[in-house]
Amino acid sequence: MISFVIPMYNSEKTISKVLDSIFLQSYLPEYEIIIVDDGSVDNSVKVVEKVSETHPEIKLIKQKNCKQAVARNNGLKNVLGEFVCFIDSDDLLKKNYLYDLLSPLNTDNRLSLSIGGIEKVFESGKESIVENESVLENAQNKQKLLSLYLTKNSEMDVGLWNKVFKTEIIRENNINFKNSNFFEDSFFVLEYLENLEVEQIFFSNHVVYELFKGGESTTTSFKPEIDQLAKKYINFVGLKVQAKDLSNDVFAAFKIRTILHVVHHHIKYDHEWSSSKQVSLFKNSGIGVPFSRLLSIKYNVASIFARTFPKIYIKLYRGR
């Protein structure tokens, strides 16, 4: 009934805990676990092979290191379940994950997607943030659904791990992971939402997933290709906006958010980043006035400040 797809890279310290959080679900119908090892160089594979001796539901697929997008696509090709979810190898499922997300889909065939709350646990372990109210709940129709997703989303809206998808919809519409690990999960969810009506989405305000931020499996280094990947992503979404007759305001707000994400990545990891490069990034992205009535005050203030006072913005962001 349900397939778990787990990309894995150097997760020997966490993968068994992830698997235990699946085995200990309060509601666990017929399932399979597809682990795609992305060229790990530690003992991750040995750990999984040991656990699979007593859990034949585990299928281990090995690939050379190609990152998460390729690993998830590889997993998707082998899915047998009616429903599928995507789990990261250093996170945890709450005990109620499948009860809250899968059982509604299993009992009401009108539903094709379920979304639950997340708890973001930061590296120190002393701080966590709960997101359990989706902005998508406010949508009355598909256009509003897509507009809210592109302009006002939080991590629980765009993330993969707190959702259960219908495999049939993914395959019928050729939905897969694109854009080389830059917002590939957000784009996957966007394409899935395109093929739904609002009435087909179930929302749970319960926290179902623990998302660990800044763990050992997380890549925390500068990605020099990020500017080109951002441009490609923006172009992808631009075509979607056009096809769905969404307003220019929606696309402008989406671009501001995306460019701001790229700016933050440069500030945090690019030691050669400068105020002039930051101004050029905004200019080359086609963003005129870095303000949108569709964005929150937080995003508008940040984008105006980053464009108008780049030197101060860089200093403040690095110092926080």
C-alpha positions as CSV (number, residue, x, y, z in Angstrom):
1,M,0.0,0.0,0.0
2,I,2.7,2.5,1.0
3,S,6.3,2.9,-0.3
4,F,8.9,4.8,1.6
5,V,11.7,6.2,-0.6
6,I,14.9,7.1,1.3
7,P,18.0,8.5,-0.4
8,M,21.0,7.8,1.7
9,Y,24.5,9.2,1.8
10,N,27.0,8.5,4.7
11,S,24.1,8.0,7.2
12,E,25.6,5.1,9.3
13,K,24.8,7.0,12.5
14,T,21.2,7.8,11.7
15,I,19.7,5.4,9.2
16,S,18.7,2.7,11.7
17,K,16.8,5.3,13.8
18,V,14.9,6.4,10.7
19,L,14.0,2.7,10.0
20,D,12.9,2.2,13.6
21,S,10.6,5.2,13.3
22,I,8.9,3.4,10.4
23,F,8.7,0.0,12.1
24,L,7.2,1.6,15.3
25,Q,4.3,3.3,13.5
26,S,1.0,3.1,15.3
27,Y,-0.7,2.3,12.0
28,L,1.4,0.2,9.6
29,P,-0.3,-1.5,6.7
30,E,1.5,-3.4,3.9
31,Y,4.6,-1.4,3.0
32,E,8.0,-1.4,1.4
33,I,11.1,0.7,2.1
34,I,13.3,1.6,-0.9
35,I,16.7,2.9,0.2
36,V,18.8,4.4,-2.5
37,D,22.5,4.6,-1.5
38,D,24.1,7.5,-3.2
39,G,27.6,6.3,-3.2
40,S,28.2,6.3,0.6
41,V,31.8,5.9,1.7
42,D,31.0,5.0,5.3
43,N,29.2,1.9,6.7
44,S,25.7,3.0,5.8
45,V,25.2,0.1,3.4
46,K,26.4,-2.5,5.9
47,V,24.0,-1.1,8.5
48,V,21.0,-1.4,6.1
49,E,22.0,-4.9,5.0
50,K,22.1,-6.0,8.6
51,V,18.6,-4.5,9.4
52,S,17.2,-6.0,6.1
53,E,18.1,-9.5,7.4
54,T,15.1,-9.3,9.7
55,H,13.0,-6.9,7.6
56,P,12.5,-8.2,4.0
57,E,10.4,-5.1,3.3
58,I,13.7,-3.2,2.7
59,K,15.0,-2.9,-0.8
60,L,18.5,-1.5,-1.2
61,I,19.5,0.2,-4.5
62,K,23.1,1.4,-5.0
63,Q,24.2,4.2,-7.3
64,K,27.3,6.3,-7.7
65,N,27.2,9.7,-6.0
66,C,24.6,11.8,-8.0
67,K,22.9,13.6,-5.2
68,Q,19.3,13.4,-3.9
69,A,17.3,14.2,-7.0
70,V,18.7,11.3,-9.0
71,A,18.5,9.0,-6.0
72,R,14.8,9.8,-5.5
73,N,14.0,9.3,-9.2
74,N,15.8,6.0,-9.0
75,G,13.7,5.0,-6.0
76,L,10.5,6.2,-7.8
77,K,11.2,3.8,-10.7
78,N,11.0,0.9,-8.3
79,V,7.9,1.9,-6.2
80,L,5.2,-0.8,-6.0
81,G,2.9,1.0,-3.5
82,E,-0.3,2.7,-4.3
83,F,1.0,5.6,-2.2
84,V,4.5,6.9,-1.8
85,C,6.4,9.2,0.7
86,F,9.9,10.5,0.7
87,I,12.0,10.4,3.9
88,D,15.5,11.8,4.5
89,S,18.0,9.5,6.1
90,D,18.8,11.7,9.1
91,D,15.2,12.6,10.1
92,L,12.5,10.8,12.1
93,L,8.8,10.0,11.7
94,K,6.5,10.7,14.6
95,K,4.6,7.6,15.7
96,N,1.4,9.0,14.2
97,Y,2.8,9.7,10.7
98,L,1.0,7.1,8.8
99,Y,-2.2,7.2,10.9
100,D,-2.5,11.0,10.2
101,L,-1.4,11.0,6.6
102,L,-2.1,7.6,5.0
103,S,-5.3,6.4,6.7
104,P,-7.4,9.4,5.3
105,L,-6.2,8.6,1.8
106,N,-6.9,4.9,2.3
107,T,-10.5,5.5,3.5
108,D,-11.5,8.3,1.1
109,N,-10.7,7.6,-2.6
110,R,-11.5,11.3,-3.4
111,L,-8.2,12.3,-1.7
112,S,-4.9,12.2,-3.5
113,L,-2.5,14.1,-1.2
114,S,-2.1,14.5,2.6
115,I,0.0,17.1,4.3
116,G,1.0,17.2,8.0
117,G,3.0,19.4,10.4
118,I,6.7,19.3,10.9
119,E,9.1,20.0,13.8
120,K,12.4,21.6,12.8
121,V,15.1,20.6,15.2
122,F,18.3,22.6,15.0
123,E,21.8,21.2,15.4
124,S,22.3,22.1,19.0
125,G,19.1,20.1,19.9
126,K,18.1,22.9,22.2
127,E,15.9,24.7,19.8
128,S,13.0,23.6,17.6
129,I,10.3,25.2,15.6
130,V,6.9,23.7,14.8
131,E,5.0,24.4,11.5
132,N,1.6,22.8,11.5
133,E,-0.7,25.3,9.7
134,S,-0.4,25.2,5.9
135,V,-1.1,28.4,3.9
136,L,-2.6,26.1,1.3
137,E,-5.6,25.5,3.5
138,N,-6.8,29.0,2.6
139,A,-7.1,28.1,-1.1
140,Q,-10.6,28.1,-2.6
141,N,-9.5,26.9,-6.1
142,K,-6.5,25.7,-8.0
143,Q,-5.3,29.1,-9.1
144,K,-5.3,30.4,-5.5
145,L,-3.6,27.1,-4.4
146,L,-0.7,27.6,-6.8
147,S,-0.5,31.3,-6.1
148,L,-0.2,30.7,-2.3
149,Y,2.3,28.0,-2.9
150,L,4.6,30.2,-4.9
151,T,4.4,33.4,-2.8
152,K,3.5,32.5,0.8
153,N,4.8,29.0,1.4
154,S,6.6,27.8,4.5
155,E,8.9,24.8,4.7
156,M,6.0,22.4,5.6
157,D,4.3,23.4,2.3
158,V,7.2,22.8,-0.1
159,G,8.9,19.9,1.7
160,L,8.5,16.3,0.6
161,W,8.8,14.5,3.8
162,N,5.5,15.5,5.5
163,K,3.4,14.4,2.6
164,V,1.9,11.2,1.2
165,F,1.5,11.2,-2.6
166,K,-0.5,8.9,-4.9
167,T,1.8,6.9,-7.2
168,E,-0.7,6.9,-10.0
169,I,-0.8,10.7,-10.3
170,I,3.0,10.9,-10.3
171,R,3.4,8.3,-13.1
172,E,0.4,9.4,-15.2
173,N,1.8,13.0,-15.3
174,N,5.5,12.1,-15.5
175,I,6.4,14.0,-12.4
176,N,10.0,13.6,-11.2
177,F,12.9,15.4,-9.6
178,K,14.5,18.0,-11.8
179,N,17.0,20.9,-11.6
180,S,20.0,19.1,-10.0
181,N,19.2,19.5,-6.3
182,F,18.2,23.2,-6.3
183,F,14.5,23.4,-5.1
184,E,13.9,20.1,-6.8
185,D,11.6,19.1,-4.0
186,S,9.6,22.3,-4.2
187,F,9.2,21.9,-8.0
188,F,8.1,18.3,-7.5
189,V,5.4,19.4,-5.1
190,L,4.3,22.2,-7.5
191,E,3.9,19.8,-10.4
192,Y,1.9,17.5,-8.2
193,L,-0.4,20.3,-7.1
194,E,-1.0,21.3,-10.7
195,N,-2.7,18.0,-11.2
196,L,-5.0,18.2,-8.2
197,E,-8.1,20.1,-7.2
198,V,-8.3,21.7,-3.8
199,E,-10.8,19.2,-2.6
200,Q,-8.3,16.3,-3.1
201,I,-5.9,17.6,-0.4
202,F,-6.2,16.5,3.2
203,F,-4.5,18.6,5.9
204,S,-3.5,17.4,9.4
205,N,-2.4,20.0,12.0
206,H,-0.6,17.2,13.9
207,V,3.2,17.2,13.8
208,V,4.2,14.0,11.9
209,Y,7.8,14.6,11.0
210,E,11.0,15.7,12.8
211,L,13.3,17.6,10.4
212,F,16.9,17.8,11.7
213,K,18.6,21.0,10.5
214,G,22.4,21.1,10.0
215,G,23.1,17.5,10.7
216,E,26.0,15.5,9.4
217,S,24.3,14.4,6.2
218,T,23.5,18.0,5.3
219,T,25.7,19.7,2.7
220,T,26.9,23.0,4.1
221,S,29.3,24.3,1.4
222,F,29.2,26.8,-1.4
223,K,27.5,25.6,-4.6
224,P,29.0,27.7,-7.5
225,E,26.3,26.5,-9.8
226,I,23.5,28.0,-7.8
227,D,23.0,31.1,-9.9
228,Q,22.5,29.1,-13.1
229,L,20.3,26.6,-11.3
230,A,18.2,29.4,-9.8
231,K,17.8,30.9,-13.3
232,K,16.7,27.5,-14.7
233,Y,14.2,27.0,-11.8
234,I,12.7,30.5,-12.3
235,N,12.3,29.7,-16.0
236,F,10.6,26.4,-15.2
237,V,8.2,28.1,-12.8
238,G,7.6,31.0,-15.3
239,L,6.3,28.5,-17.8
240,K,3.9,27.0,-15.2
241,V,2.7,30.5,-14.2
242,Q,2.0,31.3,-17.9
243,A,0.2,27.9,-18.5
244,K,-2.0,28.3,-15.5
245,D,-2.9,32.0,-16.2
246,L,-1.4,33.2,-12.9
247,S,-0.8,36.9,-12.5
248,N,2.5,38.7,-13.2
249,D,2.5,39.7,-9.5
250,V,2.7,36.0,-8.5
251,F,5.7,35.4,-10.7
252,A,7.4,38.6,-9.5
253,A,6.9,37.7,-5.8
254,F,8.2,34.2,-6.5
255,K,11.3,35.5,-8.2
256,I,12.1,37.8,-5.2
257,R,11.9,35.0,-2.8
258,T,14.1,32.7,-5.0
259,I,16.7,35.4,-5.5
260,L,16.8,36.2,-1.8
261,H,17.5,32.5,-1.1
262,V,20.4,32.6,-3.6
263,V,21.7,35.8,-1.9
264,H,21.6,34.1,1.5
265,H,23.5,31.1,0.1
266,H,26.2,33.3,-1.3
267,I,26.5,35.4,1.9
268,K,26.8,32.3,4.1
269,Y,29.1,30.1,2.0
270,D,30.8,32.2,-0.7
271,H,33.9,34.0,0.7
272,E,34.3,36.1,-2.4
273,W,30.8,37.4,-2.3
274,S,30.6,41.2,-2.4
275,S,28.0,44.0,-2.4
276,S,28.5,44.7,-6.1
277,K,27.9,41.0,-7.0
278,Q,24.7,41.2,-4.9
279,V,23.4,44.2,-6.7
280,S,24.3,42.6,-10.1
281,L,22.4,39.4,-9.1
282,F,19.2,41.4,-8.5
283,K,19.7,43.4,-11.7
284,N,20.4,40.4,-13.9
285,S,17.4,38.5,-12.5
286,G,15.1,41.1,-14.0
287,I,13.8,42.2,-10.6
288,G,13.0,45.9,-10.8
289,V,11.5,47.1,-7.5
290,P,12.3,44.4,-4.9
291,F,8.8,44.7,-3.4
292,S,5.6,42.8,-3.8
293,R,2.2,43.2,-2.2
294,L,1.9,39.4,-2.2
295,L,4.9,38.9,0.0
296,S,5.1,39.1,3.8
297,I,6.6,42.2,5.5
298,K,9.6,40.0,6.4
299,Y,10.4,39.2,2.8
300,N,9.8,42.7,1.5
301,V,12.0,44.3,4.1
302,A,14.8,41.8,3.5
303,S,14.7,42.1,-0.3
304,I,14.6,45.9,-0.3
305,F,17.5,46.0,2.3
306,A,19.5,43.4,0.4
307,R,19.2,45.4,-2.9
308,T,19.5,48.9,-1.5
309,F,22.1,48.5,1.3
310,P,24.0,45.3,0.2
311,K,27.1,45.9,2.2
312,I,25.2,46.4,5.5
313,Y,22.9,43.5,4.7
314,I,25.9,41.1,4.1
315,K,27.5,42.2,7.4
316,L,24.3,41.8,9.4
317,Y,23.4,38.4,7.9
318,R,26.9,37.0,8.5
319,G,26.9,38.3,12.0
320,R,23.6,37.0,13.2
